[in-house]
Amino acid sequence: MTKTRRERMAVGAMFTGLGLTVIATIVPYLDRATTHLLADHIRAGYPTYAPTRIDSAVTTYLVLLSVTGALGVLAWLWTIWAVRAGKWWARPAATVMFVLGASAGLTGLLTKDTSGDTGLPLTLGWVGMVPCLAGLLAVALLWGRQRRV
């Protein structure tokens, strides 16, 4: 059971991060159905690719982003449980999960493929970084000093 106001606020930030992770996992599917940013990005980087190859690359990215999103959801749920249960290792675990999540987000945002451009369009890369803001807030709240009243 969380005891301090900061822990309760951190759990709130974590639930926000969980929701943002779910949204970030869904956005590439919405893109595939509507704007085709990912497909257009791949087509621009590889103009000789046939439409079937572009579709295959988009599908591969969707699988990769879905697995990453599912792992993120599990990490949020596990960390929320640890903080709420008052586990002594919850703060270090939340910090490690933040570092892993931020690393995954930065990898999606910054990794260049063989075309010389980033693998993901910037819009989708930044969408993957948004849950990290909630993680940063949660970690800051968990490690912040408690004020004595």
N, C-alpha and C positions, 0 to 999 in steps of 0.2 A: 504494500500500500504506500503510495507517495505521501510524504509527510510535509514537505515544505511547499510554499507558494511557487518557488522557482521550479521545483520538480513538476508541479501541476502545469505550469506554463510551458515547460519543456515538453511534457507529454502532449499538450495542445499543439505545439509546433511540430511534433512528430506526426500527429494525426493529419495536420495540414500537409506535411511532406508526403505522407502516404497517399493522400488524395491527389497531390500534384504528380506523384509517380504514376498513379493510375491514368491520369489525364495525359501525361507525357508518353505513356505506352499506347494510348489510343490514337493520339494525333497522327502518327504515320499512316494508320489505316484510313483515317479521315482524308489525309492528303492523297492517298491512292485512289480514293473514291471521288475526289473533287478536284483539287488544284494540280496534282501531279508534279509537285516540286521535286520530289526525289527522282522520278523518272526523267524529268527534264534535265535535272542536274547530271544524271548519268549519261543521258544522250549528248549533252554539251561536252562532257569529258571524253566520250567515246563515240564520235559521230559515225563511225563505220559499223557500230553494233546494229544488228537486226532487231526489230521490235521484240521478238521472242527472247533475245538475249538480255535486252533491257528489262523486260518483265521478270526474267529469271533473277537478275541482279536486285531488282526491287523486292522480290519475294525473299531473297537471301537476307537483305537488310531487315525486312519485317520480322523474320525469324530471330535474327540476332537481337534486334531491339525488344522483341517480346520476351526473350529469355532474360535479357538484362532487366527489363521492367519487372518480370516475375520475381527475380532474385531481389530486386529492390523492395518490392512489396513484402517479401518474407523478412528481409533485414529490418524494415520499419516495424513490422509486427513483433519480431523477436526483441528488438530494442525497447519498444513500448512496454512489452511484458516485463522486461528486466528492470526498467525504471519504476514501473508501478509496483512491482514485487519488492522493491527496495534492495535488490541484489548489490553487493559491495562492488562488483565488477561492472556495473551498468554504465558508469561514466566512461571508463576506458573503452568499453565495448562500443558505446555510442560514438566515441571519437574515431575508433577504427572504422566503423561503418560509414561515418562521414567521409573519411579519407578515401575509402574504397569507392563510395558513390561519386565523390567529386572527381576521382581519377577516371572512373568510367565515363562520366559526363564530359570531362576534358578530352578524353580519348575520342569520343564521338564528335566533339566540336573541332578538334585540331588535327586529327590524323589525316594525312594526305594519302591518296591512292596513287596508282601508277600513272594516272593522267596528269598528276602534278597539282590537282585541286583537292580540296577536302573530300572525304568519302561521302559525307552528308552535306546537304545544303545548309547554309548557316542558320536558317530559320529552324530547321529540325534539330540542329546541334544545340542551339540556345534553349529550345524547349526541353532538351534533356538536362540542361544545367539548372533549370528553375527549381526542382526539388532540393537541390543543394543549398539554396538559400534558407529553407526551413531547417535543414540539417545543421547549418552553421548557427542559426539562432538557438536550436535545441542544445547543441554542444556548449555554446556560450552561456546559456542559462544553467546547464548542469554544472559547469565549472566555476561559475561566478561566485563571488563571496556572498555569504549570507549576512544580512544586516541584523545586528542584535537590537531588539527593541527594549 
